[in-house]
Amino acid sequence: RKEVEQDPGPFNVPEGATVAFNCTYSNSASQSFFWYRQDCRKEPKLLMSVYSSGNEDGRFTAQLNRASQYISLLIRDSKLSDSATYLCVVDTGGFKTIFGAGTRLFVKA
Amino acid sequence: GAGVSQTPSNKVTEKGKYVELRCDPISGHTALYWYRQSLGQGPEFLIYFQGTGAADDSGLPNDRFFAVRPEGSVSTLKIQRTERGDSAVYLCASSLTIGNEQFFGPGTRLTVL
């Protein structure tokens, strides 16, 4: 089993739609969780950290479920500019960070 | 301020050659990470430094790969006897300290012919 698993997609959604991604992780000792965004042929950039209580940043909401060992990302009112690959990132209980393979999102006009 | 920079941006080499990839982190960042990314995959952890020391090098694929950070700032990833399977984008990231947000450089695209 991979340490971090994501549905690769692609997710094709119209503008204004709500879309959700899940990510599962295998190491129960993991403490830090993040979502990064990566545009085509660009470097990853932090979208948001994921806290135990869940957190929201504008149209983006991240949730953590420790019991089931997954994190989620919800995007509301999708914009064309949201088209990208979304990477789930988990530490291994130390500070080594493991990236998922990414979920591709295409938002259509 | 300046972000993370990596040189060269592209490197084409022949099988069996030696290459060095350089990373300049954000000034003041103590933690530095190296990743390798192949097409359609997420970044694969190679090694990270806290200061000058390699705190975790468990991701280095084999002993052909080595990285240094002698003064706690610039880092160099060294690959000996390159193989075609080493072709990938090599990403460097830095963070203020371990566990904080990582800021990535633009990467070095390595092609081994």
Backbone of each chain as ProteinMPNN parsed JSONL, in Angstrom:
{"seq_chain_A": "RKEVEQDPGPFNVPEGATVAFNCTYSNSASQSFFWYRQDCRKEPKLLMSVYSSGNEDGRFTAQLNRASQYISLLIRDSKLSDSATYLCVVDTGGFKTIFGAGTRLFVKA", "coords_chain_A": {"N_chain_A": [[0.847, -1.204, 0.0], [0.553, 2.217, -0.859], [2.099, 5.036, 0.77], [0.757, 7.456, 0.713], [-2.239, 8.043, -0.847], [-4.081, 9.046, -3.684], [-6.938, 9.768, -5.681], [-6.355, 9.813, -9.054], [-7.863, 11.17, -10.916], [-8.763, 12.414, -14.186], [-10.724, 15.126, -12.838], [-13.401, 16.575, -14.312], [-15.097, 19.477, -14.363], [-17.811, 21.876, -14.482], [-17.634, 25.477, -14.502], [-18.333, 27.04, -11.399], [-19.147, 24.799, -10.105], [-19.1, 22.487, -7.301], [-16.459, 20.65, -5.974], [-14.853, 17.754, -4.673], [-11.972, 16.32, -3.18], [-10.351, 13.395, -2.008], [-7.865, 11.972, 0.163], [-5.873, 9.362, 1.238], [-3.855, 8.129, 3.944], [-1.176, 6.13, 5.247], [0.365, 6.029, 7.562], [-0.164, 6.072, 10.867], [1.045, 7.682, 12.695], [1.454, 10.117, 11.609], [1.565, 13.683, 11.626], [1.412, 16.176, 10.409], [-0.264, 17.81, 7.783], [-0.994, 18.695, 4.45], [-2.272, 20.53, 1.633], [-1.118, 20.977, -1.585], [-0.817, 22.878, -4.559], [-0.25, 22.342, -7.998], [0.627, 23.7, -10.989], [0.719, 23.074, -14.536], [3.89, 22.007, -15.495], [5.091, 23.574, -13.597], [6.378, 24.522, -10.323], [5.32, 22.968, -7.204], [2.983, 24.638, -5.028], [2.054, 25.825, -1.815], [-1.256, 25.315, -0.912], [-3.033, 25.034, 1.284], [-2.685, 24.385, 4.802], [-3.689, 21.56, 6.768], [-5.719, 21.247, 9.473], [-6.515, 19.675, 12.614], [-9.038, 20.434, 13.449], [-10.222, 21.122, 11.175], [-10.249, 23.435, 8.432], [-10.82, 26.544, 6.741], [-10.491, 28.465, 3.8], [-11.507, 30.954, 2.159], [-12.953, 29.866, -0.755], [-12.127, 27.326, -0.335], [-12.014, 24.364, 1.579], [-10.596, 22.355, 4.038], [-10.384, 19.151, 5.501], [-9.661, 16.867, 8.179], [-9.549, 13.489, 8.99], [-8.683, 11.59, 11.424], [-9.23, 9.08, 12.471], [-10.038, 7.489, 10.338], [-7.948, 7.962, 8.741], [-7.721, 9.88, 6.58], [-7.617, 12.8, 4.494], [-9.36, 15.642, 3.228], [-10.296, 17.816, 0.532], [-12.267, 20.478, -0.315], [-13.646, 22.299, -2.903], [-15.422, 25.096, -3.583], [-17.717, 26.751, -5.827], [-16.218, 26.633, -8.333], [-13.546, 27.968, -10.288], [-12.2, 28.835, -13.515], [-9.5, 29.217, -13.207], [-8.858, 27.473, -11.218], [-8.081, 25.13, -12.289], [-5.762, 22.626, -12.195], [-3.212, 20.495, -10.73], [-3.759, 18.834, -7.732], [-2.05, 18.235, -4.856], [-1.686, 16.001, -2.243], [-0.177, 16.069, 0.914], [1.751, 14.544, 3.373], [3.29, 14.111, 6.533], [5.725, 11.743, 7.871], [5.532, 11.117, 10.476], [7.862, 11.91, 11.458], [9.768, 14.389, 10.099], [9.911, 13.972, 7.473], [8.459, 14.393, 4.381], [5.767, 13.164, 2.479], [4.484, 13.056, -0.716], [1.38, 12.707, -2.396], [0.35, 11.258, -5.559], [-1.165, 13.076, -6.858], [-4.153, 14.812, -7.87], [-5.849, 15.538, -10.752], [-7.502, 18.431, -11.873], [-9.864, 19.813, -14.015], [-11.457, 22.675, -14.905], [-14.231, 23.747, -16.638], [-15.482, 26.166, -18.943]], "CA_chain_A": [[0.0, 0.0, 0.0], [1.316, 3.456, -0.899], [1.984, 5.818, 1.995], [-0.263, 8.479, 0.479], [-2.959, 7.682, -2.071], [-5.086, 9.982, -4.179], [-7.59, 9.471, -6.95], [-5.646, 10.658, -10.022], [-8.773, 11.909, -11.775], [-9.066, 13.821, -13.949], [-12.055, 15.615, -12.546], [-13.824, 17.611, -15.26], [-16.287, 20.1, -13.779], [-18.122, 23.196, -15.041], [-17.466, 26.629, -13.608], [-19.378, 27.184, -10.403], [-19.424, 23.521, -9.432], [-18.371, 22.117, -6.089], [-15.73, 19.406, -6.202], [-14.145, 17.309, -3.466], [-10.917, 15.316, -3.341], [-9.924, 12.713, -0.798], [-6.512, 11.459, 0.177], [-5.684, 8.486, 2.388], [-2.46, 7.95, 4.322], [-1.029, 4.849, 5.929], [1.117, 6.135, 8.806], [-1.022, 6.645, 11.908], [1.825, 8.639, 13.494], [1.568, 11.388, 10.872], [1.082, 14.827, 12.4], [1.252, 17.373, 9.588], [-0.976, 17.506, 6.55], [-1.072, 19.877, 3.606], [-2.636, 20.449, 0.222], [-0.36, 21.824, -2.474], [-1.332, 22.994, -5.922], [0.822, 22.384, -8.988], [0.222, 23.982, -12.359], [1.482, 22.305, -15.51], [5.289, 22.346, -15.673], [5.503, 24.539, -12.578], [6.65, 23.901, -9.041], [4.186, 22.954, -6.271], [2.843, 25.762, -4.093], [1.138, 25.504, -0.734], [-2.632, 25.805, -0.972], [-3.406, 25.216, 2.679], [-2.403, 23.35, 5.781], [-4.907, 20.895, 7.24], [-5.671, 21.152, 10.923], [-7.415, 18.666, 13.186], [-10.39, 20.984, 13.581], [-10.669, 21.538, 9.851], [-10.016, 24.857, 8.205], [-11.429, 27.092, 5.534], [-9.828, 29.648, 3.263], [-12.311, 31.384, 1.024], [-13.744, 28.813, -1.372], [-11.46, 26.059, -0.066], [-12.171, 23.809, 2.919], [-9.839, 21.129, 4.248], [-10.802, 18.39, 6.676], [-8.808, 15.748, 8.56], [-10.21, 12.417, 9.742], [-7.575, 10.755, 11.906], [-9.682, 7.707, 12.71], [-10.042, 6.795, 9.053], [-6.685, 8.311, 8.086], [-7.823, 10.565, 5.301], [-7.87, 14.232, 4.465], [-10.178, 16.02, 2.085], [-10.271, 19.203, 0.068], [-13.509, 20.858, -0.988], [-13.567, 23.569, -3.627], [-16.754, 25.586, -3.946], [-17.775, 27.783, -6.873], [-14.98, 26.446, -9.091], [-13.15, 28.944, -11.305], [-11.301, 28.302, -14.541], [-8.141, 29.286, -12.674], [-8.612, 26.381, -10.266], [-7.565, 23.985, -13.044], [-4.397, 22.344, -11.736], [-3.095, 19.232, -10.011], [-3.774, 19.058, -6.292], [-1.186, 17.245, -4.218], [-1.863, 15.756, -0.814], [1.154, 15.93, 1.498], [1.664, 14.034, 4.742], [4.612, 13.752, 7.072], [5.785, 10.32, 8.205], [5.678, 11.006, 11.914], [9.023, 12.749, 11.705], [9.557, 15.556, 9.254], [9.986, 13.569, 6.069], [7.136, 14.613, 3.809], [5.421, 12.299, 1.361], [3.475, 13.61, -1.611], [0.594, 11.826, -3.227], [0.598, 11.405, -6.99], [-1.901, 14.247, -7.332], [-5.459, 14.715, -8.521], [-5.968, 16.588, -11.766], [-8.8, 19.096, -11.98], [-10.104, 20.695, -15.153], [-12.694, 23.439, -14.786], [-14.612, 24.167, -17.989], [-16.404, 27.317, -19.034]], "C_chain_A": [[0.875, 1.243, 0.0], [1.086, 4.231, 0.395], [0.904, 6.887, 1.897], [-0.934, 8.167, -0.852], [-4.018, 8.713, -2.397], [-5.716, 9.417, -5.442], [-6.95, 10.376, -8.002], [-6.556, 11.526, -10.881], [-8.547, 11.52, -13.234], [-10.53, 14.068, -13.577], [-12.339, 16.75, -13.544], [-15.129, 18.211, -14.746], [-16.547, 21.434, -14.455], [-17.831, 24.286, -14.015], [-18.632, 26.698, -12.64], [-19.685, 25.911, -9.64], [-18.638, 23.407, -8.13], [-17.717, 20.764, -6.33], [-14.952, 19.051, -4.937], [-13.128, 16.228, -3.821], [-10.623, 14.681, -1.996], [-8.508, 12.199, -0.972], [-6.389, 10.572, 1.409], [-4.197, 8.321, 2.675], [-2.347, 6.732, 5.235], [-0.367, 4.95, 7.304], [0.283, 6.839, 9.879], [-0.285, 7.657, 12.786], [1.965, 10.0, 12.816], [0.92, 12.519, 11.664], [0.764, 16.048, 11.539], [0.69, 16.988, 8.231], [-1.156, 18.802, 5.755], [-1.731, 19.527, 2.28], [-1.766, 21.466, -0.522], [-1.038, 21.82, -3.827], [-0.133, 23.05, -6.858], [0.224, 22.623, -10.367], [1.181, 23.265, -13.301], [2.895, 22.856, -15.679], [5.78, 23.46, -14.729], [5.79, 23.789, -11.277], [5.405, 23.883, -8.162], [4.191, 24.196, -5.382], [1.801, 25.403, -3.049], [-0.22, 26.134, -0.984], [-3.138, 26.067, 0.447], [-2.912, 24.066, 3.536], [-3.73, 22.755, 6.224], [-4.791, 20.681, 8.73], [-6.718, 20.161, 11.421], [-8.862, 19.143, 13.237], [-10.977, 21.351, 12.235], [-10.403, 23.025, 9.664], [-10.515, 25.27, 6.832], [-10.652, 28.325, 5.11], [-10.585, 30.047, 2.008], [-13.168, 30.245, 0.497], [-13.204, 27.409, -1.055], [-11.64, 25.639, 1.394], [-11.407, 22.499, 3.002], [-10.295, 20.467, 5.538], [-9.822, 17.246, 6.903], [-9.634, 14.751, 9.35], [-9.126, 11.441, 10.171], [-7.993, 9.298, 12.065], [-9.63, 6.881, 11.429], [-8.807, 7.097, 8.228], [-6.899, 8.843, 6.676], [-8.003, 12.057, 5.521], [-8.638, 14.559, 3.202], [-9.983, 17.488, 1.765], [-11.555, 19.443, -0.704], [-13.299, 22.209, -1.638], [-14.98, 23.95, -4.043], [-16.632, 26.618, -5.056], [-16.503, 27.766, -7.722], [-14.784, 27.529, -10.14], [-12.259, 28.262, -12.333], [-9.873, 28.225, -14.012], [-7.84, 28.219, -11.624], [-8.06, 25.139, -10.97], [-6.09, 23.794, -12.729], [-4.377, 20.913, -11.216], [-2.989, 19.54, -8.529], [-3.069, 17.894, -5.609], [-1.454, 17.188, -2.722], [-0.484, 15.474, -0.226], [1.021, 15.567, 2.98], [3.075, 13.804, 5.266], [4.569, 12.299, 7.523], [5.873, 10.095, 9.703], [6.941, 11.696, 12.368], [8.809, 14.006, 10.911], [9.773, 15.236, 7.78], [8.586, 13.681, 5.493], [6.937, 13.77, 2.569], [4.29, 12.949, 0.584], [2.68, 12.486, -2.25], [0.891, 12.092, -4.692], [-0.172, 12.568, -7.591], [-3.224, 13.893, -7.981], [-5.577, 15.871, -9.498], [-7.393, 17.11, -11.84], [-8.813, 19.968, -13.222], [-11.451, 21.367, -14.945], [-13.014, 24.032, -16.15], [-15.593, 25.321, -17.938], [-17.793, 26.844, -19.422]], "O_chain_A": [[1.834, 1.326, 0.768], [0.04, 4.111, 1.034], [0.221, 7.187, 2.876], [-0.259, 8.043, -1.873], [-4.748, 9.188, -1.527], [-5.077, 8.669, -6.181], [-6.996, 11.597, -7.857], [-6.105, 12.49, -11.499], [-8.167, 10.379, -13.496], [-11.429, 13.318, -13.954], [-11.613, 17.743, -13.604], [-16.152, 17.529, -14.699], [-15.615, 22.066, -14.952], [-17.791, 24.031, -12.812], [-19.778, 26.447, -13.012], [-20.403, 25.938, -8.64], [-17.662, 24.12, -7.895], [-18.356, 19.84, -6.835], [-14.459, 19.927, -4.227], [-13.386, 15.349, -4.643], [-10.644, 15.353, -0.965], [-8.019, 12.016, -2.087], [-6.76, 10.985, 2.508], [-3.375, 8.367, 1.76], [-3.306, 6.355, 5.909], [-0.523, 4.049, 8.127], [0.053, 8.046, 9.808], [-0.914, 8.404, 13.535], [2.534, 10.928, 13.391], [-0.127, 12.342, 12.287], [-0.075, 16.867, 11.915], [1.094, 16.001, 7.617], [-1.433, 19.86, 6.319], [-1.742, 18.368, 1.863], [-1.687, 22.637, -0.152], [-1.741, 20.876, -4.189], [0.867, 23.708, -6.569], [-0.59, 21.834, -10.847], [2.295, 22.9, -12.926], [3.072, 24.038, -15.973], [6.738, 24.175, -15.022], [5.493, 22.602, -11.141], [4.513, 24.709, -8.356], [5.243, 24.73, -5.032], [0.796, 24.761, -3.351], [-0.325, 27.335, -1.237], [-3.605, 27.16, 0.768], [-2.743, 22.939, 3.07], [-4.777, 23.383, 6.069], [-3.871, 20.011, 9.199], [-7.685, 19.856, 10.723], [-9.793, 18.352, 13.086], [-12.105, 21.838, 12.158], [-10.341, 23.779, 10.635], [-10.616, 24.466, 5.906], [-10.214, 29.122, 5.939], [-10.323, 29.529, 0.923], [-14.015, 29.717, 1.217], [-13.791, 26.414, -1.481], [-11.448, 26.432, 2.315], [-11.551, 21.632, 2.14], [-10.558, 21.136, 6.537], [-9.228, 16.721, 5.961], [-10.343, 15.132, 10.281], [-8.702, 10.581, 9.4], [-7.199, 8.389, 11.822], [-9.225, 5.718, 11.442], [-8.636, 6.552, 7.138], [-6.338, 8.33, 5.709], [-8.468, 12.51, 6.567], [-8.566, 13.825, 2.216], [-9.567, 18.285, 2.606], [-11.887, 18.702, -1.629], [-12.829, 23.151, -0.999], [-15.647, 23.211, -4.767], [-15.6, 27.271, -5.212], [-15.798, 28.771, -7.814], [-15.734, 27.954, -10.798], [-11.64, 27.236, -12.05], [-9.132, 27.293, -14.325], [-6.697, 28.077, -11.19], [-7.619, 24.199, -10.309], [-5.272, 24.683, -12.964], [-5.386, 20.209, -11.255], [-2.218, 20.408, -8.121], [-3.445, 16.732, -5.767], [-1.445, 18.208, -2.033], [0.295, 14.72, -0.809], [0.278, 16.202, 3.73], [3.951, 13.355, 4.528], [3.5, 11.689, 7.555], [6.246, 9.011, 10.152], [7.077, 12.033, 13.544], [7.76, 14.639, 11.035], [9.812, 16.138, 6.942], [7.634, 13.13, 6.047], [7.819, 13.672, 1.717], [3.27, 13.341, 1.152], [3.23, 11.443, -2.602], [1.601, 13.041, -5.027], [0.126, 13.005, -8.702], [-3.39, 12.82, -8.561], [-5.425, 17.035, -9.126], [-8.357, 16.344, -11.867], [-7.898, 20.758, -13.455], [-12.473, 20.692, -14.823], [-12.192, 24.726, -16.748], [-16.412, 25.438, -17.026], [-18.709, 27.656, -19.549]]}, "seq_chain_B": "GAGVSQTPSNKVTEKGKYVELRCDPISGHTALYWYRQSLGQGPEFLIYFQGTGAADDSGLPNDRFFAVRPEGSVSTLKIQRTERGDSAVYLCASSLTIGNEQFFGPGTRLTVL", "coords_chain_B": {"N_chain_B": [[11.145, 39.344, -1.639], [13.872, 37.215, -2.736], [13.136, 34.048, -4.096], [13.401, 30.446, -3.871], [16.083, 29.282, -5.735], [17.263, 27.384, -8.529], [19.861, 25.78, -10.237], [21.409, 24.054, -13.018], [18.608, 25.095, -15.124], [17.896, 23.296, -17.001], [19.366, 20.194, -17.847], [21.201, 18.213, -19.905], [22.633, 15.123, -20.313], [24.963, 12.423, -20.843], [24.57, 8.917, -20.53], [26.209, 7.473, -17.8], [27.731, 9.668, -17.102], [28.718, 12.273, -14.744], [26.799, 14.447, -12.7], [25.968, 17.641, -11.279], [23.624, 19.304, -9.332], [22.306, 22.377, -8.341], [21.074, 24.18, -5.517], [19.716, 27.124, -4.24], [18.53, 28.206, -1.315], [15.795, 30.04, 0.254], [16.839, 32.926, 1.94], [17.811, 32.527, 5.283], [16.256, 30.324, 5.766], [16.282, 27.289, 7.419], [15.788, 24.632, 6.9], [16.075, 22.3, 4.259], [15.062, 20.641, 1.338], [15.235, 17.94, -0.98], [13.65, 16.713, -3.872], [12.388, 14.399, -6.317], [10.722, 14.382, -9.371], [8.732, 12.617, -11.545], [7.023, 12.362, -14.714], [3.568, 12.773, -14.36], [3.544, 11.955, -11.761], [3.687, 12.563, -8.192], [5.968, 14.708, -6.331], [8.851, 12.956, -5.279], [10.294, 12.173, -2.267], [13.706, 12.74, -1.487], [15.901, 13.622, 0.211], [16.475, 15.447, 3.253], [17.759, 18.392, 4.824], [18.63, 19.779, 7.93], [19.919, 22.623, 8.775], [23.344, 22.132, 8.404], [23.511, 19.403, 8.376], [22.507, 16.202, 7.091], [19.426, 15.303, 7.799], [17.664, 13.315, 7.169], [18.156, 10.918, 4.882], [16.891, 8.923, 3.62], [15.448, 8.651, 1.29], [17.107, 8.671, -0.899], [17.893, 6.988, -3.856], [20.008, 5.141, -4.312], [23.557, 4.484, -3.86], [24.678, 6.095, -5.773], [23.73, 8.579, -5.626], [24.147, 11.637, -3.921], [24.159, 14.236, -1.517], [25.005, 17.529, -0.421], [25.414, 20.155, 1.989], [27.24, 22.277, 2.875], [27.6, 24.751, 4.289], [25.246, 25.263, 5.413], [23.493, 26.611, 3.803], [23.416, 26.972, 0.623], [22.827, 24.082, -1.378], [23.996, 21.067, -2.907], [23.118, 18.577, -5.132], [24.39, 15.53, -6.066], [24.992, 13.323, -8.678], [26.283, 10.319, -9.602], [27.612, 8.393, -12.333], [25.368, 8.462, -14.172], [22.134, 7.212, -15.09], [19.631, 6.265, -17.547], [17.193, 6.086, -16.297], [17.358, 7.998, -14.338], [16.429, 10.315, -15.335], [14.392, 13.064, -14.878], [12.487, 15.662, -13.19], [14.197, 17.542, -10.883], [13.508, 18.751, -7.817], [13.927, 21.348, -5.477], [13.315, 22.431, -2.174], [12.714, 24.823, 0.423], [12.312, 25.595, 3.902], [11.325, 27.636, 6.69], [11.835, 26.415, 9.111], [12.018, 22.982, 10.137], [9.02, 21.293, 9.334], [7.482, 23.469, 8.698], [5.773, 25.439, 6.116], [6.783, 24.527, 2.87], [8.746, 26.006, 0.4], [9.105, 25.918, -2.989], [11.656, 25.578, -5.485], [12.078, 26.273, -9.061], [12.914, 23.954, -10.221], [15.158, 21.501, -11.712], [15.423, 20.193, -14.83], [16.431, 17.103, -15.664], [17.895, 15.245, -18.172], [18.89, 12.167, -19.245], [20.702, 10.752, -21.71]], "CA_chain_B": [[12.493, 38.823, -1.615], [14.171, 36.15, -3.675], [12.644, 32.725, -3.751], [14.364, 29.37, -4.044], [16.559, 29.194, -7.109], [17.945, 26.138, -8.862], [20.617, 25.81, -11.487], [20.806, 24.708, -14.177], [17.18, 24.815, -15.277], [17.878, 22.079, -17.808], [20.662, 19.548, -17.98], [21.21, 17.014, -20.734], [23.902, 14.46, -20.14], [25.003, 11.078, -21.4], [24.621, 7.803, -19.577], [27.522, 7.242, -17.219], [28.376, 10.917, -16.693], [28.472, 12.818, -13.406], [26.132, 15.754, -12.753], [25.713, 18.356, -10.033], [22.481, 20.198, -9.381], [22.496, 23.328, -7.243], [19.878, 24.809, -4.941], [19.893, 28.257, -3.332], [17.264, 28.354, -0.597], [15.44, 31.374, 0.73], [17.748, 33.338, 3.009], [17.294, 32.343, 6.638], [15.576, 29.038, 5.915], [17.228, 26.297, 7.927], [15.475, 23.301, 6.373], [16.162, 22.207, 2.796], [14.599, 19.336, 0.872], [15.354, 17.562, -2.393], [12.649, 15.775, -4.382], [12.488, 14.055, -7.736], [9.369, 14.236, -9.892], [8.579, 12.074, -12.892], [5.779, 12.783, -15.342], [2.352, 12.145, -13.862], [3.719, 11.535, -10.368], [3.998, 13.619, -7.242], [7.377, 14.75, -5.94], [9.339, 11.833, -4.48], [11.28, 12.646, -1.298], [15.056, 12.196, -1.574], [16.724, 13.924, 1.375], [16.346, 16.796, 3.775], [18.789, 18.934, 5.708], [18.357, 20.79, 8.941], [21.251, 23.203, 8.893], [24.352, 21.516, 7.538], [23.47, 17.952, 8.433], [21.424, 15.476, 6.424], [18.619, 14.745, 8.869], [17.025, 12.098, 6.668], [18.527, 10.673, 3.476], [16.318, 7.604, 3.311], [14.84, 8.624, -0.026], [18.098, 8.549, -1.972], [17.628, 5.658, -4.433], [21.177, 4.257, -4.198], [24.76, 5.231, -3.492], [25.125, 7.021, -6.823], [23.182, 9.887, -5.262], [24.721, 12.202, -2.707], [23.868, 15.663, -1.416], [25.74, 18.236, 0.619], [25.004, 21.521, 2.319], [28.385, 22.492, 3.778], [27.534, 25.94, 5.132], [23.884, 25.451, 5.904], [22.669, 27.426, 2.893], [23.367, 26.33, -0.693], [22.978, 22.629, -1.386], [24.292, 20.456, -4.202], [22.781, 17.16, -5.311], [25.392, 14.97, -6.972], [24.613, 12.017, -9.208], [27.399, 9.675, -10.319], [27.298, 7.32, -13.287], [23.944, 8.636, -14.443], [21.405, 6.217, -15.877], [18.471, 6.853, -18.206], [16.114, 6.138, -15.319], [17.515, 9.171, -13.483], [15.782, 11.447, -15.998], [13.253, 13.555, -14.101], [12.679, 17.019, -12.686], [14.692, 17.537, -9.508], [12.979, 19.922, -7.135], [14.471, 21.704, -4.174], [12.403, 23.267, -1.391], [13.241, 25.226, 1.73], [11.316, 26.09, 4.855], [11.94, 28.392, 7.778], [12.379, 25.344, 9.919], [11.353, 21.705, 9.844], [7.588, 21.22, 9.616], [6.774, 24.637, 8.163], [5.488, 25.448, 4.681], [7.94, 24.399, 1.993], [8.749, 26.838, -0.795], [9.83, 25.154, -3.996], [12.304, 26.203, -6.621], [11.467, 25.905, -10.338], [13.36, 22.619, -10.605], [16.125, 21.219, -12.784], [14.992, 19.057, -15.66], [17.588, 16.302, -16.044], [17.672, 14.245, -19.214], [20.056, 11.305, -19.455], [20.546, 10.108, -23.011]], "C_chain_B": [[12.656, 37.678, -2.595], [13.618, 34.844, -3.17], [13.754, 31.714, -3.849], [14.798, 29.342, -5.51], [17.323, 27.895, -7.302], [18.664, 26.312, -10.188], [21.27, 24.465, -11.742], [19.313, 24.433, -14.241], [16.978, 23.546, -16.094], [19.289, 21.519, -17.896], [20.485, 18.283, -18.799], [22.594, 16.393, -20.618], [23.827, 13.063, -20.755], [25.088, 10.059, -20.276], [26.059, 7.607, -19.104], [28.224, 8.489, -16.733], [27.965, 11.309, -15.274], [27.799, 14.177, -13.547], [25.999, 16.325, -11.34], [24.555, 19.318, -10.252], [22.537, 21.081, -8.134], [21.18, 23.934, -6.8], [20.295, 25.933, -4.008], [18.582, 28.486, -2.595], [16.969, 29.812, -0.273], [16.34, 31.701, 1.929], [17.09, 33.164, 4.371], [16.552, 31.037, 6.855], [16.585, 27.974, 6.324], [17.001, 24.909, 7.335], [15.497, 23.328, 4.845], [15.865, 20.786, 2.389], [14.947, 19.165, -0.615], [14.289, 16.524, -2.718], [12.966, 15.486, -5.843], [11.054, 13.822, -8.225], [9.403, 13.732, -11.325], [7.195, 12.441, -13.405], [4.591, 12.015, -14.769], [2.425, 11.667, -12.425], [3.903, 12.758, -9.478], [5.484, 13.632, -6.945], [7.723, 13.584, -5.01], [10.467, 12.322, -3.574], [12.625, 11.961, -1.519], [15.802, 12.375, -0.256], [16.309, 15.264, 1.94], [17.453, 17.101, 4.763], [18.155, 19.873, 6.723], [19.72, 21.411, 9.244], [22.193, 22.513, 7.919], [24.217, 20.009, 7.443], [22.286, 17.356, 7.693], [20.611, 14.762, 7.497], [17.942, 13.444, 8.457], [17.382, 11.941, 5.204], [17.939, 9.37, 2.98], [15.701, 7.509, 1.932], [15.833, 8.533, -1.17], [18.034, 7.13, -2.531], [18.784, 4.669, -4.27], [22.404, 5.131, -3.955], [25.329, 6.069, -4.634], [24.691, 8.448, -6.512], [23.766, 10.35, -3.937], [24.395, 13.685, -2.684], [24.641, 16.263, -0.257], [25.148, 19.617, 0.821], [26.025, 22.051, 3.311], [28.284, 23.695, 4.707], [26.115, 26.234, 5.596], [23.009, 26.326, 5.036], [22.526, 26.687, 1.569], [23.568, 24.819, -0.545], [23.264, 22.159, -2.807], [23.901, 18.992, -4.147], [23.714, 16.615, -6.377], [24.938, 13.577, -7.392], [25.78, 11.476, -10.017], [26.846, 8.64, -11.288], [25.81, 7.339, -13.643], [23.393, 7.533, -15.34], [20.172, 6.886, -16.487], [17.301, 6.995, -17.242], [16.224, 7.295, -14.343], [16.846, 10.402, -14.09], [14.502, 11.819, -15.261], [13.467, 15.045, -13.849], [13.09, 16.912, -11.222], [14.307, 18.861, -8.858], [13.671, 20.108, -5.794], [13.441, 22.583, -3.464], [13.108, 23.672, -0.102], [12.092, 25.681, 2.613], [12.043, 26.744, 6.015], [12.58, 27.437, 8.793], [11.596, 24.092, 9.59], [9.868, 21.786, 10.217], [6.788, 22.404, 9.122], [6.509, 24.475, 6.669], [6.789, 25.359, 3.898], [7.73, 25.263, 0.759], [9.656, 26.149, -1.809], [10.536, 26.062, -4.997], [11.664, 25.709, -7.908], [11.907, 24.54, -10.85], [14.448, 22.616, -11.658], [15.621, 20.009, -13.534], [16.236, 18.329, -16.139], [17.173, 15.265, -17.074], [18.97, 13.475, -19.417], [19.832, 10.517, -20.745], [21.229, 8.745, -23.066]], "O_chain_B": [[11.689, 37.229, -3.21], [13.627, 34.567, -1.97], [14.928, 32.08, -3.904], [13.961, 29.375, -6.412], [17.944, 27.372, -6.376], [18.142, 26.909, -11.129], [21.655, 23.785, -10.79], [18.807, 23.611, -13.477], [16.006, 22.816, -15.898], [20.267, 22.257, -18.005], [19.716, 17.394, -18.434], [23.604, 17.071, -20.805], [22.754, 12.594, -21.135], [25.625, 10.337, -19.204], [26.996, 7.579, -19.902], [29.22, 8.39, -16.017], [27.022, 10.769, -14.696], [28.175, 14.972, -14.408], [25.929, 15.592, -10.354], [24.519, 20.053, -11.239], [22.78, 20.603, -7.026], [20.284, 24.17, -7.61], [21.111, 25.741, -3.107], [17.609, 28.926, -3.207], [17.795, 30.695, -0.5], [16.566, 30.867, 2.805], [15.958, 33.597, 4.588], [16.249, 30.675, 7.992], [17.608, 27.781, 5.667], [17.927, 24.1, 7.278], [14.997, 24.265, 4.223], [16.347, 19.836, 3.006], [14.948, 20.124, -1.386], [14.054, 15.588, -1.954], [13.7, 16.22, -6.505], [10.27, 13.143, -7.561], [10.019, 14.339, -12.201], [6.304, 12.786, -12.628], [4.598, 10.786, -14.698], [1.488, 11.048, -11.922], [4.233, 13.845, -9.953], [6.19, 12.676, -7.267], [6.981, 13.273, -4.079], [11.479, 12.828, -4.058], [12.683, 10.747, -1.714], [16.279, 11.403, 0.328], [15.843, 16.132, 1.201], [17.998, 16.223, 5.432], [17.26, 20.654, 6.402], [20.566, 20.793, 9.892], [21.866, 22.335, 6.745], [24.757, 19.398, 6.521], [21.199, 17.932, 7.671], [21.043, 13.746, 8.042], [17.679, 12.579, 9.292], [16.959, 12.742, 4.372], [18.44, 8.782, 2.021], [15.45, 6.408, 1.442], [15.426, 8.334, -2.315], [18.112, 6.166, -1.77], [18.547, 3.473, -4.106], [22.303, 6.354, -3.859], [26.375, 6.695, -4.466], [25.225, 9.406, -7.072], [23.872, 9.589, -2.975], [24.358, 14.324, -3.735], [24.9, 15.604, 0.75], [24.477, 20.167, -0.052], [25.697, 22.254, 4.48], [28.832, 23.664, 5.809], [25.824, 27.317, 6.105], [21.927, 26.743, 5.447], [21.621, 25.868, 1.406], [24.353, 24.348, 0.278], [22.83, 22.776, -3.78], [24.297, 18.259, -3.24], [23.815, 17.177, -7.467], [24.549, 12.76, -6.558], [26.213, 12.091, -10.992], [25.763, 8.09, -11.09], [25.095, 6.358, -13.44], [24.079, 7.003, -16.214], [19.723, 7.931, -16.017], [16.506, 7.927, -17.362], [15.284, 7.556, -13.592], [16.715, 11.426, -13.419], [13.632, 10.974, -15.05], [14.485, 15.616, -14.238], [12.41, 16.27, -10.422], [14.723, 19.936, -9.29], [13.957, 19.147, -5.08], [12.77, 23.393, -4.105], [13.98, 22.962, 0.398], [11.04, 26.097, 2.128], [13.208, 26.454, 6.29], [13.703, 27.64, 9.253], [10.618, 24.141, 8.843], [9.512, 22.287, 11.284], [5.557, 22.366, 9.118], [6.953, 23.514, 6.042], [7.771, 26.03, 4.219], [6.659, 25.247, 0.151], [10.813, 25.84, -1.525], [10.073, 27.16, -5.307], [10.803, 24.829, -7.873], [11.334, 24.023, -11.809], [14.638, 23.586, -12.392], [15.417, 18.939, -12.96], [17.011, 18.87, -16.928], [16.224, 14.508, -16.87], [20.012, 14.055, -19.722], [18.897, 9.725, -20.853], [21.188, 8.075, -24.098]]}, "name": "protein", "num_of_chains": 2, "seq": "RKEVEQDPGPFNVPEGATVAFNCTYSNSASQSFFWYRQDCRKEPKLLMSVYSSGNEDGRFTAQLNRASQYISLLIRDSKLSDSATYLCVVDTGGFKTIFGAGTRLFVKAGAGVSQTPSNKVTEKGKYVELRCDPISGHTALYWYRQSLGQGPEFLIYFQGTGAADDSGLPNDRFFAVRPEGSVSTLKIQRTERGDSAVYLCASSLTIGNEQFFGPGTRLTVL"}
